[in-house]
Amino acid sequence: MRIRDIDIANGLALAPMEGVTDVTFRRLIRQIGGCGLFFTEFIPAAGLIHDASRCLRMAQFDEDERPIAIQVYGREPSVMADAARYVQDLGADIVDLNMGCPSKRVCKNSGGSALMKEPDLALKIVEAMRAAVDVPFTVKMRSGWDQENKNAPSLARRCAEAGAEAVTVHWRTRADGYKGQRELDTIAAVVDAVDVPVFANGDIIDGQSGLDTWNRTGAEGLMIGRGAIRDPWVFQRIVRAQSGEKPLQVTASDKERVLLGYYAALRATFHNDHGALGRMKKIAGYFTDGLPHGIILRQAIYHSNTVEEAYDRVGSYFEDLRLLESGKPNPFLAREAG
């Protein structure tokens, strides 16, 4: 897959997620491999102008993780154009417009997916940002504002005509939040409506869901968000599924090594253990989903009062998981019964 002259290895991208896809998390995904395009956290355009120090931290990236995309959000065309120039000057290989974030904080200021209710304004922003930068410019959106207003195909076509060089579409509407009934026909309609590459996004969690999304939408690429927090090996799983290789086997020791390594990197990044522990707890909510008896690990981390306590509880959980994998009597049953 290519966006202009940028090759996207395996057609796989890591979605921009606030408070998650910082440089530390992206290093974890790169260490495991399989992902071809990385997005930073999404950044408020106004913040780049008025609170640059915080936003510069959000836009930080390693030179060897290219291609790197930086996504910005807002509603004022001139401010968005300035922000696009700013992140291009920071070294972004791709500048992306956020029309997909469903959060109330972003939408209340008519940013993110709220722009889908104002397609004419959205097009003015696209035109302003496209004119402001020389690097490839892309757009991320949802299928629509709600079930009665799934305007992604028409809006994506207008964005492409205005100069967007790729479009990402999440199958959910803004009203769906993080729930809803999985529906890929709208993404397929976007693929039919535009002549630029399309990333399909939403509930891609393993090799099978990746292949299913590709086959049912006809999209050139896949963008993965929460599925990569839940399982950092998801990109490798999809690559293997695509090539017909045997499914990747990840052991309890592999998962422990990756989680504790990531926690150690977080601790080194934050100025204090309080901030590191907060991020550890946030990630635990996703990472433990799908693990055998993962609720035990999740609750153990949530109730940790120090980083050391979290480390100890992670170690205890994975020691029990290794016993379970070796065929020993299930060590989790007594805890769950209690």
N, C-alpha and C positions, 0 to 999 in steps of 0.2 A: 504494500500500500504506500502511496506517495501523496504528500500535500505539496504541490509545486515541485521543488527539487529536494524535499526532505523525505527520506525513506523512513517509514514506520515499520520497524522489524516486527514480523508476525501479525501485523495489523492490530496490535494490542496497546491500549493506553490506560494509564492510571488516572482516574477522575480527580478533579480538584475537590478537596474536602477541608473545610475550615477546621483548624485545630487538630488536623490529622496529617495531611500530606505535606508536612514540613520536610526540611532536608534530612532530618534523622529518619523519618519513616521511609522516605524515598531511598535512602541508602540501604535500608533493610530489604526493600523490594529488589533493588539492583543486585544485592548480594545473592539472592535466590535466583534471579534471572527470568527471562521470558518477556518482559515488558519492553515495548518499543518507543513509547512516548510518555514523558512524565509531565504532570501539571503541578504547579505550586498550589498552595491554598488560594482560594479566590480572595481578591483584594478590593476594598472600596476605592473607587476612583478619587473621591474627595479626600480620602485619607492620604493618598499619594501626594496630594498637593498640600494638605494642611497638617498631616501627622506622619511625615515621611519616615521618621526613625522606626516606628512600629511596622509600617508597611514594608520597609526595606528588609526587616528581619523575615517577614512573611515571604518575600520574593527571593530570599537567599537560595542559591543553588551551587552545586559543584560543577566545575568545568567539564568533568568527564561524564556527566549524566545527560549530555545533549543527545537528541533534541529535547529542549525544555520549552514548555508553553506556560505563559502567565495569563491568568484570567482575571478580568476586572469587572466590577458591576457598578451601576448607577443609572441615572435617568437624564442627565443634562448632556446633550450632544457635544458641546464645546469642552466640558470637563472630561467626558469620556475620550475625546480626541487627545486632550493633553495627557491623560493617563496612558493611552496607547503609546504615545511618543515616549513617555517616561519609561515604560517597561521595555520598549524596544531599545532604548539607550542603556538599560540595565543589562542587555544581552539576550533578551528573549528570542528564541528561534521562531516562535509563533505567538501571536497576540490573540486572545480569545475573549469573546463577549459572553457574560453570564446572563442568560435568559431562562435558566433552569432551576435556580435555588428556590425552594419552597418556604424557607424560614420566614416567620412573621417579621423579624427584625429587618431582613432585607426587603421583603415585599411591601412593608408599610411605607417605605420611601419610594415605592414604585420601581424598585430594582428587581433583579432576578426574574422569576417567572411572572411577576406582575406585568412585565413589559408585553407579555403575550395578549393582554387585554387591550393594549394600545399599539397595534401593529404599525400605524403610521409613525408614531414616535420611535418605535424600535427601528424602523427603516432609516430614520434620520440619524440615529446613533450609529447604525451600521455604516452608512455613507460617510459620516464624520470620522469614524475610526479607520475605515478603509483608506480614506484620503490622507490620514495622518502618518501611516507607517509604510515601510517598504517590505517588511517581512510578511510571510503569509498571515492572513487574518481569518479567523474561524468563529463559529457561533455554537453555543450549546443551549438547548431548549428542552422543554417537556412536550408531551403530546398536545397539551393545551391547558387552559385555565381550569376547566372542569369537563365532565363527560359530555355536556351539551355544546362545548366550544373547543373541539379538538382541531385547532387551526394550524398545527405544525406543518402539514404539507404545503399549504398556500404561503405561510410565513417563511418557511425554508426556501421556497422557490424565489420569493422576493429578495431574501437575503443573498442568495447565490447570484441573482441578477445584479445586485448592488455591489458585488465583489467578494462576498464570503467564499473562501476556497475549500472549506469543508464544514459539515454540519454534524453535530451530535444530537441525538434525540433519545430522551428517556421515555419509556412507554407510559409512565405514570403522568397524570395531570397534577396540577398544583393542588387541587382539592383532595387528591388521593393521599397527599403527604408521603408517608413511607409505607402505605398499605395499598389497597386496591387489587383488582383482578388483573392478572398478567394478560396484556393485550399487545401483540406485535404487529397487527395489521397497519396501524398508523405509521410505524417506522417504515414498513414496506412501502406505504404510500409516499413517504418522503423520498425514499430511494428512487421511486418512479418519477417524482416531480422535479428532481434536480439533476444536474450534470456534474456535480462535484462529489467527492468521497463523503460517505456517511458513516459515522460511528453509531452503533446501536448500544443502548445503555439501559441497565435495570435488571437486578436479580440474576446476574451472571455469577455463579458461585462455584462452578466446577467445569470439567471438560464437557460433560453432556449438555449442560445449560448453555455453554458457549457455542457448541456446534448447532444446537437447536435454534439459538438466536440468529446465527449466521444463515442457516438454511431457510428459516421462515421469513427473514427480512430482506435478504439479498444485500445487506450492508457490507461495505468493504472492510470495516473494522469494528472492534468491540471496545467499549470503554467500561472499566470496572472500578467501582467505588467501594461500598461496604464489603463486598465479597473479598476484596484484597486485605481488609483488616481481619476478617473472619479467618481467612486462609491465605497467607502471603505466598503460598505455592500455587495459587490459582492460575497464574499466567503460564507456569510450566505445565500444569495439568491440561490446559487448553492446547498448548503447542503439541503435547504428546497425543492428545485426542485427534487433533487435526492431521497428524502424520501417521496415525494408526499404531503408534507405539503402545506398549503396555502402560496401564495407569501408574502414576507415580505413587510409591509407597513411602509415607512419612511416619516415622516411629515417634513414640512418646519422647525419646531422648532428643530427636530432631526438634520437636516442638518446644521442649524445655529450653534447649540451647538458643533457639531463635527468640523466644519470649524474654529470657533473662538477658540475652545480649542486647535486645532492644531496650529493655528497662535500664540497663547499665548506660547505654548511649543517652537515653533521656535524662538520667541523673546527671551526666556530665554536661548536658546542654543547659539545664535549668539553673537559675541562680540559687535556688534553695530546694530542699527535699519536699517541701509542701507542694510546690508547683509540679515537681516530678511525680509525686504520689497521685496527685489529681489526674494527670495525664495517664498514669498507669491504670487507674480505675476506669477511666473512659475507654481505653483500648480493651480492657478486660471484658467489657460488656459485649464486644464483637468477637474477640479472639476465642472466647470460651464457648461461643455458640457452635454446636456441632461436635464438640469434644465429648467423649463418654463421661457422663456424670459431670458435665461442665459447670452446672449450677453450683456444685460444691466449690470449685476453684473460683468462680465468679464471686460468690458470697464471701469467700475467704479473703480475696483481694479487697472487696468493698469494705470489709470490716477491719482492714489493717490500719493501724495508726502511725506506722513508720514504714520507710522503705525497706528496712531490714526485716520487719515483720512480713511484708509482702513477699520478699525473696524467700523467706523460710516456708511460707505457706505454698508458694509455687513449687518449691522443692518437694514438700511432703505430698502434694497432689500428684506430681509426675512420678514419684517413687511408687505410689499406689497404682498409677496407670501402667507402669512397667510390669508390676506384678500381675495385673489383669491381662496384659498382652502375653505374658508368659504362660497363661493358663492356670494360674493360682486362683484360689477362691476369691470372689469379688470383695476387695477390701472396702468398697464404698458403701455396701449395703447397710452395714451397721450404723454408719454416720447418717445415711438417709432415713433409717428407721428411727434414729434418735431425734 
